[in-house]
Amino acid sequence: MITVAVDCMGGDHGPSTTLPACQAFLASYPDARLMLVGRPDAIAAVSALASHPRCEIVPASEVVTMDDPVEVALRRKKDSSMRVAIQQVKDGRAQAAVSAGNTGALMAIARYVLKTLDGIDRPAIATQMPNARGGATTVLDLGANVDCTAEHLFQFALMGSALVAATAGRPSPSVGLLNVGEEVIKGSEVIKKAGVLLRAAGDQGSLNFIGNVEGDDIFKGTADIVVCDGFVGNVALKASEGLASMIGGFIKDEFSRSFWRKMAAIVAYPVLTSFKRRVDHRRYNGAALLGLQGLVFKSHGSADAFAFEHALARAYDAAHRGMLQNVKERIAHAQPHPIDGTPAVGTPDASNA
């Protein structure tokens, strides 16, 4: 039985979205339990959940809003639904926590409560983006770390590999380093040094590194995992979400035009809707906060019930498949790779920048 702690109050819509998603999730996962964290009166309003044998209401008197500064969320709202949900993971009462709340606050609270794994300097946010092969490419970081060192990017590759290996059943997923070109000589000094680390890890069997990749390779599915800093990753994520929204709008617009355009749209409807479904970002909702001593998943703040249910499912799958243990093992087995005489991450005197 996998238990997931849910921040029911977080996000743009709060209980009106999270609770219906919880109902649907429980119907699909008979071996899952949910800890519904938030204001008991708001949760009890959904009687089917309040009396559900696989639900437990955990009271929390405060809510982290989407506009709360990190300091307020971390230091002043100590009984927030977000923090209490993460505390359930810390206490061993839940195997994962899910929240649609403020990303900065979630990362700060999760890092403070759970701490980072040995050998990891900074946690990263990883999620999936649809690709042309009919699957998804895992991309990290997506905004937690704007300024990254080569060692940070190396750690992201290790964590991303563990995530995909656990959740997709691929023991040796391929890793690409996002760059302005495939050539080794291209990119910033940080990217070049990260490439040295990743190639060395590939030579020693710690990673399946395929080299530099470009932005379009994310959607081509060239690599299972694409590693980048948080600034670039967040831009790529928002661009993919915008594309999905544009396609949905295009399909709707075609049915509002002339008679012949409507007829053409009807003929193409099965293909258009299938494509729309494949690129629907709601199906890929649920970003993992990697590098922590516990599983935490971030749902999009504006997620509807369908999307939030997918975030719950992603957290369940990660816990069920032992993702956290997989991350620990890959970090432990990764060999240090010095750059210019400087010890890399994993060595006793490595920098903890």
C-alpha positions, 0 to 999 in steps of 0.5 A: 500500500503506497501512501501519498500526502496531498496538499489539498489547499495549494494551487490556483484552485485549491480543493475544488480541483485537488479533491475531485482528482483525489477521488478519481485517483483512488478509483484507479489505484486500489492499492493506494492511500491518500493523506488529505492535508488542509482545512478539515471543513473544506475537505469534509465537504466532499463526503465521499472522501471524508468517509473513504477507507483509504483516506485520512484527513490531516489538519493544517490551519494555514495555506501558502498562497501563490504570491507568498514570498519564500521567507513567509512560507518557510518561516511564518506559515509553519502549519501550512498544508504544504509543509504538513504534507511534506512532513508526512514524508519526513515522518515516514507516514507517506512515501510521497507528497504532491502539491500544486502550490508556489514552486519556490516555497515548495522547493524551499520547504522540501529542502528544509524539511527533508534535506538533500541526499549525500552527494547532491548540492542542489535539488532539481525539478524534472518533468516530461515533455512529449516527443515525436516517438510517441513517448516523452523526454525527461528534462531537468532542471526546469527552474529550481537552479538558474545558475549551475556549475558543471558539477550540478549538471552532472548531478542532474544527469545522475538523478534524471537517469534514476528517475527514468530507470525507475518510472519507465523501466529503462535500466540505462536511459540515454542522456543528452546535454542541451547545447547550442550545437552538437559539437564538443567545442560549442557552448559556454565553459560550464557546458564544456566542463559538464560535457567532460564530466558526462563523457567520463561517466559514460566511459566508466559506465555510470551514465549512458551519455550520447553527447550534446543535443539541441532544443529540437531534440527534446521533441524529437526524442533523441535522448531519454533525458535532456540536462540543462540549467533551470533558466533554459529548462523553464523556457522550454517547458513554457514553450511546449505548454504554449504549443499545446494550447495553440493546437487546441485553439486551432482545432476549436477555431477550424470548427467555427469557420466556413462550411467547407472548412468545417467539413475538412476539419471533421474529416481530419478530426480524428488525426487532430484530436489524437495529436492534441492528446499526445501534446496535451501538457496535462497528461505530463503533469507532475514534476519531480523534485529530485535530490531530496531525502524523500519524494515530492512532486509539483503539480502545475499551479493552474492544473485542472482535476485531470492534470492533478490526477496525473501528478498523483499517479506520477508520485505513486509510480515513483514510490511504487518503483523505488525511485528514491533508492534508485537515485541513491544507488546511482549517486553512490556508484558514480565515480568522481571525474576531476576537471583541471585538477579540481575534485568533482562531486562525490569526492570528500573535498568537493565543492558544495557551491 
